[in-house]
Amino acid sequence: MAPNLDDIQRPFPELAEDEVMPPTEVEVTLLDLGPDLEQDLYDRLELIDENSGLPADEEAASSARLGVRLRYRLTYDERLGDPEQAWEYPKTERRIPRAERLALAAVVIAPGTPLQFKSGAAFRRMISELDGDELTAALKVLGAETTTAVAALADVKAVQEGIRQVLGQGATQLLELPNPEHPESAVGFVTDDGSVEALLRRLQPSVNLDSAVGALPLSLHGSSATSVLRVAEAMVTADLDGAIVLADDFGDDMDAGAAEYLAALLRRRSGQVWLSTRRPDVVRAFEPTEVLRLTRSHGERRQHQLAPTTDRKERLARRQLHQLLIPAMTTRAVALLEGPHDQEALTAVAQRRLDEDGVAPPAAHGIRLAAAGLGDGGKDQLPKLAHLASDLGFHVRVVVDNDKPGADSDLIAELVRLTEQVIRFPERTAIERALVRGVPAEILRPAMQEIKEVYGLTADFTSVSDSDLEREAAKQLKQKGGLHDPFVNALPNHVVPPLIVAVLDALCAGPSADVLVELDNPGEAS
């Protein structure tokens, strides 16, 4: 009887503070194995606390269930330069035989080069199972022909003469070679220890991906080709139907399309698949409720997973997951902005400060900027997105406009309740005003005139008065789909909008006792 895959429990790995990181060791607990498996694995069975997936203590023994724990461990063999994987029973600390692992339906996609003939390799096992006699005969022929070929190489006159000259420098006498007249006859060549297995360990696949180049060793095609073949090999060599599939750092060495497609294929064919990943493309292959985010925050390890819901508004809000939050999955905090213009402006200023003055951007503080809407009106989406981000364990911060003072009091109160920091612009200030406010007229005017000439704006900034310059500049920055980034780049070196700098500094400084941060206009006292 196949194990009940819905009853799997997974302990969480040790992680750095507020850091999302894949494990190097994974334990799974299987319950309700069925009478046949329970009989076969009698001495490995334990009383399991179904709430934790760990052995039950005396108090919980009465409600415990029989199950078996499995541990997957990944190590690195420095001598051979290969990763090594092992399945163990934590109860006995003994390795799990392959027959029992297959019976328990556990499959691991491990690092390494696919299509290997060396002993123990998945590809070697697959061929042996298809036709072991034919493989054995072919390996014997390979060994014999290799020996013949190497012997022929050693018999080449130039090789013989070279050996003779080397041995003639005292080596023949010191080594007491049996035929001093022809010492070269005592020297031959073998692959490593001379066995066929030694040769197979060095044998690597070659692939013809480009007719102009021809077949090249797989390692020369880059990591994506290797990883795609490794996953494909694992799917062939393991019976995935109903199996538990584990993979660490899945998709890290693939292109985006391959990572998403193979993750979707594994999800479709497996009984259950656990993929640790840093790639948003992999997560797109799964439903929002299937994403488990592991963090260590506020001094404790935590897990975050969205619960299934039938609420229409909640389901609509979750549509934002793949577009806005999945790319931020490996960051500690997310800063929610009203729209793409806000994101463009803050990103441009942060990049300029880094390039010109070496000031660390929000990304260096583990913060990702995310726009709540595709255009104007994203402010109303902020609470929904903040709630979704909080459920996934993000530290949530928000930056909001203040172009209509007093109109957003309910919104601000809700955001203060949902997030750890709310940064609000000064009164009557949206992102365009924030970009130009505090920039001296002698700098702002030529910058806007340059943008006018490049992008064909209608305003003549040479004739705009200083008192009207900020209003007109903010108005024109909305044209042509938004000119926020071009404006920042049009400013002289080491000149940045002071109000945007204040936003970035507040974000990077992190939350304080007061969740709401009311920004002042440049030059005004707090």
N, C-alpha and C positions, 0 to 999 in steps of 0.2 A: 504493500500500500504506500502510495507516495506521501511524503510529509505534508502537513498543513502549512503552506507557505505564508498564510496570513498571520501565523503565530510567531514569526521570526522576531527576535529582539536583538538590537545591536548596541553594545556599549559605545560610548563616545571616546575618541582618542584624546590624548593630552595635547592641548593647543596653547600657543602663546596668547598673551592677553589680547582679547578682542580680535583674534586672528582666525580666519577660516583656512583650514589646512587639511589635506587628505591624510588618512591614517596609513602607517606602514604595517600595522597588525590589526586584523579584524576577527571578531568572534561572532558567531551566529548560534542561536539556540533553536533546535527543532523540537516541536511538541507533536503529540498525536501521531507517532510514527506508524502505528498499526501493529497488529500482533506478530506478523512475520519479521519485520525489522527489529521490533523490541526483543524477540527471541534471539536473533542473530547478534544483537549488540547488547546483550544482557549486562555484561560487566562494565559497559560504558555508560549505562543509564544513570540518571541522577534525578532527585526530586527538585523540580524547578519552580521558582516563584514566577508565575506568569506575568506579574507586573514589571519585574526587572529583567527577566531572562537569565537570572543567575541562580546558583544553588540556594534552595530555601533554608532559612534558619529554623530553629525548633518551633518558634511561635507560628510560623507560616506553614509548617509541615502538613497540617491537616487539610489545607486547601491547595497544596502543591500538586503539580502534575508531572508524570514521568516524561523525560525528554533527554536529549543528548546535546552536548555543547561541542562545537567545532571551532578550531582556531586556524586561521590562515596567516602564515608568517612569511615576510619577504626579506631576504638577506642578500648580501653581495659577496661573491667569491673573488677576492682580490687576486688570487693566484691565476685563475682562468679568465678573469675579467668578465664574468657572466653573473647576472642576477640569479638567485636561487629561491624557489618557492617551496613551501612545505605545509601540509595539512596535519594538524595534531588534535588529539583529544585532550583538552585541558585537565580532565579528571585523572588520566593516567600519564600525561606528558609523553605519550607515544605517538608516532606518526600513524596516519590513517592510510591503510592500504588502498590502492587505487580502486579495487573492486568494491570496497565499502564506500569510498567517496562517490563512485558512480551510482551506487545504490541509494545514497543519500542525496543524489542529484545536485552536487555542488561543483561548479565550473569556475576557474579563474583565468582571466586573460592577463597573462604575466608579461613583463618587459622582456625584450630579447629579440633576436633575429629569427624570422619565420623560415620555413622550408629547410630545416636543418636535418642532416642525416646522422648526427652524432647520437650516441646511446642516450636514451631517456627523452629525446626530443619528441614533441607532439607529432611532427610530420613523420618521423621514423616509426612511431607507434601506429600511425594511420596506415602507412604502407604495409607494415607487418601484418596488420589485421586484414588488409585487402588480399595480400598474397605473400605470406612470410617465406615460403619456399623459393619463390622467384627472387625476392630481395636477397636472401642468403646466397643464392647462386650468383647473382650479379655482383655482390660484394666480394665473393671469392675471386671472380674474374678481375674485378678492379684491383684487388691486392696483387694478383699474379702479374697483371699487365703493368702495374706501377713498379713492381720489383724489376721486371724486364726493362722498362723504360729507364729507370734510374741506373741500372747496371750498364745499359748502353751509353748513358751519359758519362759514367765513370770511365768507360773504355775509349772515349774520344782522345786522340793523340795529344791534343793540347792540354786536356785535363790531366792526363798521365804525366806529361812533362812538368806541368805546374806542381803536381804533388811531389814528383821526384826532386825538384829544386827546393821545395820547402823542407822535405825530409833530409836533404843533403846538408842542411845547416846544423848538423849535430843531432838532429832528432832521431835518426835511424839508430845510432849507437845508444843514446840515452833511453830510448824506448825498447831497445833490444828486439827490434823487429826480426821475424824469423828468416827473411830472405834479403840479406843486405845488398845483394847484387840488383835486385828489383824490388826495392822497398815499397814502391807504389802499389804493388799487388795486395798489400795488407790494408789498404784504405778503400773504403766504399762509402756510399751515401744512403741514408734512410730518412723517412719523414718522422720527426720526433723520435718515438721509441720504436719505430719500425713496424708498428701494427697498422692494420686497416683502420681501426678506430681512431688512431692518431691522425690519420689522413682525413677522416670524416669530420673531425673536430675543426679542421682548417677549411673544409669545403664550404663555399658560400654561394648562394643563388645569384644568378645574373638575369637581368630582365631587359628586353628590347622595348623601350618606350618611344623610341624615335628612330625611324629608319635611316635618318641622316647620320646618326652616331652608331647605331647598332647596339648589341647587347653590352651592358655595363654591369659590374657588381652592384647588387641592390643597395649597398651602403653609399654608393656614389649618386644615387637618384634622390637622395634627401630623405628626411625622416617621415614625410607623409606617405610615400610609397611603402616603406617598411611597416609603418603602423597599420595601414590598410590591409596589407597581406597578413599581418599578425592576427588581426581581429578575424579576418576571413578564415584563416587556418583554425582558429579556436572554435569558430562556429561549425566547421566541418568535423573536426576531430572530437568534438563533444556533442552528445545528444542533448540539444538545448530544450527540447519540448518538456516543459514542466520543471526545468532545472533552475537552481539559484545561480546566477552569474555575477561574479565580482570582478571589478576592474578598477585599478588605482590610476589617478591622473589621466583619465580617459579623454582623448582628443587633444592633449597638449601638443602632440607632434603630428597633427593632421591639419589639412586645410579645413575651412569652415564647413563647406558642403559635405565632405566626407565624414566629419565628426558628427554632424546632425543626422545624416542618413544611416550610418552604422549604429548610432545610438537608437534610432527608431526601429531599425531591424532587430536589434537585440531585445528591445522592449516588446516587439511583436512576437518573437519566437520563444522567449524565455518564460518560465513560470513566474520568475521574479528576477529583476536585475538591479544591482547596486553599483552605481558608477560614481566614484568621487571625481570631481572635475573642477577646473577653473574656467572652462570655456562656456560662454552663454549659448553657443550653437548646440552643444550637447543637451543643455537643459530644455531647449525648445522642442525636443522630441518627446517631452513628458507633459502631462497635465499639471496645472498649478498645485493640485493637492498631492502630487507625487514627488514634489521637491522637498527635500529635507536639508535644512541649513544648520550646520554645526558651528557654534561659537564658544568662546570663553569670555565672559563679560561679567563685570561687577564681582570678580573674585570667584566665579563658579562656572562650571561647564553647562552649556545649555543646548537644547535642540529646538528647532522652530519648523513647524509644518502647518500649512493651511488646512483647516478642517473642511470637509465637504459642506456645501451650502446649496439651498434651493432658492435663496433670496435673490431676486432679479437684480437689484441695485449692486449687491455684493459681487455677483457674477460679472456684471458690466465693469465694475472697478478692476476685477482680476484680469481683464483684457489688457490692462496697462503693464501687467507683470513682465511679459516677454519683451516689450518695447522699451520700458524704462528701468525696471528694477533688476532684471536678469543680468544685464551688462555690469551691474554694480555688485553682484553676488559676493565677490571676494574682498570687498571693502568693508570697513567697520561702520562708516556713516554715509548717509545720503543726504544731500542738500537739495530740497525740492524748490523749484523756481516756477514762476507763473507760466512762462512760455519760452519758446526757442530764442527769442530776442534777448531775454535775460541771460540765458545760457551762453549765447554768442558773446555778449558784452563781458560777462565775468570771465569767460575762458580767454578772451583776447587780452584782457588786462593782466590776468594771472600769467599768461605766457610771456607777455612783454616784461613783466617784473622779473621773471625767471631768466629770460635771455639777457637782459641789460644789467640787472642788479643782483642776480643770484638769489632772489627771494623765493622760498619754497612755495609752490602752489597748493591748493587744497588736496590734490592727489597725494602729495607727500605726507599729508596728515591723515591719510586713509579716508578721504571724503570724495565722493563722486557727485558731480552736479547733474541733476535730472530735471527736465522741463515737464510740467504736469500737463500741458496742452500743446497742440501743434500750431496754434495761433493765439489770438486774443481770447480771453475768457477762461484761461487755465486756472484762475484763482479758485473757482468753484470746485475744481477737481482736487485741490490740495488736501482737504480732510480725508477723502476716500483713499488717496494715494499714501498719505501719512499713516492711516490705519493699516493699510496693506503692508507697508514697509515695517511697521512696528511688529506686526504678526510674524514677519520673517526674521526678526531679531536685529534689524538695523537700528543704529542711533540716528534719529530723524531730526533734521534741522530744516528750517523754512526761511526763505527770503520773499517778502511781499512788498508790492507797491503801496503807495499811500496817496494816490492821485485824487481820491474822494474822501477827505477826512470825515470820520464818524459813520461812514456807510458800511464799514466792515467790522463793526464791534463784535457782532455775534461770531463771525468767522474767526477773528483773532482769538476770542475766548476759547473756541473749539480747538484751534491749533495749539494754543498754550496747554490745553489739557492733553493733547495727543503727542506732543513732541517735546524735545529737551531744549530747543532754542528756536525762537521766532525773531527774525531780524526784519525791522520795518523801516522803509525809507522815510525821510522827513515829509511833512505835510505837502500835498499837491506835487508829489514827485513820483513819476513812473520811471522806467529804466532809461528812456531817452533823456529826460531831465537829469537823471543821476549821472549820466555820462558826461554831460557838458557843464554841470554846476561846479563851480569852483575852479574851472579852467580859465585863466586870465584872457581878457578880450584880445590882447595882442598875440596870443597863441591860438585861441579858438577861431578867430576870423580867418587867418590864412589856411588853417586846416580845413574849414568848411568850404572855402573858396577852391581849394584843391579838389575836394570831393565833388563839388559842383561841376568842375571842368571834366573830370574823369567820367562821372556818371550822368551828366546832362541834366542837372537840377535847374529849376527855373529861378530860384532866389538869387539876388545879387547881394552877396554879403559885404561888398565894399561900401554899400550905401545904407546898410542896416545900422541903426544906432546901438550904442553899447547897452542901453536899457532893454532893447528888444532882441538882442543877439541870442541870448540863451533860449528864449521862446521860439524864435525862428529856426535855430539850429536843431532843437529837439523835434520840431515839426518836420524838418527836412530829413532827419535820420530815419523816419518811418517810411520814406519813399523807396521805390525800387525793391520792395520786398525786405527792406531793412538794411541799413548801412552802418550798423554798430561796429562790426569788425574793421571795415575800411576806415572809420573815423579814428579808432584807436591807433591804427597803423599810420595815419596821416599826422599824428602828433609828433613833435620833435623827440629826439632820443631822451630817455630818462624823464619824460613827462607822462604822467598817468592821471586819469580822473580821480580826484581825492575821495569822492563819495563811494566809488566802486572799490577803492583801496580799503576804505573803512569796512565795507561789507566782507571783503576777503579776509581782512585781519580778524574780524569778529568770528567768522566761520572757523578759521584756523586756531583761534585761541580756545575755542570750545565753549560749552555751556557754563553758566554761572548760577548763582542762587536765583537770580531773576531770569525767568525763561524769556520774557519779552525784552528785546533790545531795541530801543527807540534811537535811531540815528539822528544826529544833528547835522544841519547844513555846514559845509566847510567854513571854518572861521568862527562859528558860534560856540559859546561855552555850553558844556553839558548841563 
